[in-house]
Amino acid sequence: MIAAKNQPSWLRSLLCYETLLLAVLVIEWLIFYHYGTSTNRRGHLVGFGTLDRQFDILRHSCEIGLLALALTPVILTAGIDLSVGSLLGLCAIVFGKLWHDGGLSIPVAAALTLVVGAMGGGLNAGLITALRLPPLIVTLGTYSLFRGLAEAITQGAVTYTDFPSGFLFLGQERWNGLPMQAWLFLLMTVLVWILVHRTTWGRSFRVIGFSPEGARYAGLPVERRVSIVYILAGIIAALAALIYTARLGQAKADAGTGYELFAITAVVLGGTSIFGGRGSVTGTLLGVAAIAVLKNGLACLPVVIRLNAAEEISGLLTGALLLVALTGNAIPTFLKYLRAHRPAR
Amino acid sequence: MNHHVSRCLLFATLLLAGLPAVFAAEAKLMIAMMPKSKGNAYFISCKHGADRAAKELGFELLFDGPTDSNAAKQNEIVENWITLGVDVITVAAENKQGISTALRKAQKQGIKVITFDADALPDARSFFVNQATPQGIASGLMDEAARLCGAEGEFAIISATLTAGNQREWLKYIDERLAEKYPKMKLVAVRPCDDLKDKAQSEATALMSANPRLKLLMAICSPGVPGAAEAVKQAGKTGQVKVIGLGLPSENRRYVHEGVTDSVMLWKTEDLGYLTIYAAAAVARDELKPGATSFKAGSLGTFEIKGDNILLGQPFIFNRSNIDQFDF
């Protein structure tokens, strides 16, 4: 970011945004490790430094992490999807209803839930590409629509519970050392990373983000490519719904409320431009981690514990972190602007 | 190596070197308490009692919960407390099943669990501090109604819905109490208000015009009490048709002072918090074990235990003489 052309390439790559974000993450982690770990009365190690805590961070951030993954290609095409959190809620309810009231087996209900997710994403895609409506407005509409549907199905009162332990395993147990959902998250990360960074499709997302008209002149099927990212977002939101339901052992219409904003924050913090065209899956991953570690780490700091306000302070600091990162990222552009407008001597 | 890099390295080394020097072991027992939502006046009042108890006992009290009633956040907070290694967790559960998975996890780690206000599944906690039994609520309301009516005459009930479990149970015990002790009183109607004040008001108006000899309206859901009071006031029947019910003092203070509502019944929420913390402390010290039949909680005295429910006892009646002392 600040590297000039004549500096060695290793230094340039060291100064890129992702590396800086990684540094922030490591420092954050070390601070919490240092100040948030202690031994309790019974002599047990407690707080941030415990392995359980690290696994909890993974478990608590999987759903928002998945939504952030889903949003990365969307934002790369200069789009936005505000409806993913609501779609998560709708999918959780659909899954609960199919299993509990519909009498379907867990795998069938889960598969159908993924189909519903794809349909939800498809609705967004259709409205955005066929009718050429702005994504912000379309997904603002479906944001209310999906949540409203979830509430209507349950009359806002029914909560589906009593899921079999085989399903709860997905959200509550460990498999080969890691929480089960972390494996799924890892798998999705690899898939999305390959899609975005190693395929021509991924390159076309960026091209569309930079200039949709240019992409169209270049012969890219813009509508089809844009549709794909929204449908993919819907499917991933459905997957997140399954993990959420398994983690809590309940499906309720308020599932995932507000998650879309956390996910967008993570993506933008990860260095993806909200105007499209620029960004990476690695960045998103770091953004998710930075926010999750901040949120969970604060809850371990004695000062914050005494104040009983972990949630409030983490909201505040997440906001501050995002603003600082955006400002930092904008400085080179600003300097360039200043240099270009320097009065001639 | 330039100065910046070396300074950064120095900082990192210092951080790492300091790692073994963790905090001195906490001598105090730590009790964590979670309301359904931490901004709710009802639970803030619980916290006042809990703070008092923790101070008396010399324990550390953590009080945290979702800002809105959110089951997912409740679970995350419990999981946080588990890794913080607290000694006891007390919870007012937003969702029975959801919270129970997290509470069982806490129990597995040797943390004691107690619920208050709203129970989790029985296997996920050792005791439930029960603020009021259905019998206690029903007979309390019925006795108060009989006292105001002189044990004779017509009365009607406004409930939340006709299907809600707790409402049906209360109605059942009200019927029992009525048949058993007050043969000269007659329940003319039970009408649902869907937990809405507006609907309670229109139902109350309809009840009064359909039953001109009606002496009392009893609302067994909290929005029903001010709703019924507003109807009585607008019909100009203040004093002629009395209003009582289950509700918060704050919502009914105005009507109580105007003489429309005679009394509102609820448990003392501060005592609920106080008792919960005393029970938590006793469980942590192994002084309170399953099978106990009574339990002494500081300045509040002795409480009855039925099964694994610690009973707060009879509900408290708020009327003109004492309602200003309570701000929830």
Interface residues (C-beta under 8 A of the other chain):
Chain A: L30 I31 Y33 H34 T37 S38 T39 N40 R41 R42 G43 H44 L45 V46 G47 F48 T50 D52 R53 D56 H60 T159 T161 D162 L168 Q172 Y244 R247 L248 G249 Q250 K252 D254 A255 T257 N296 A299 C300 P302 I305 N308 A309 A310 E311 E312
Chain B: A12 L15 L16 G18 L19 V22 F23 A25 E26 A27 K28 L29 M30 K38 L62 F63 D64 P66 T67 N70 A71 A72 K73 N75 E76 I77 E79 N80 I82 T83 L84 G85 D87 N95 K96 Q97 G98 S100 T101 G110
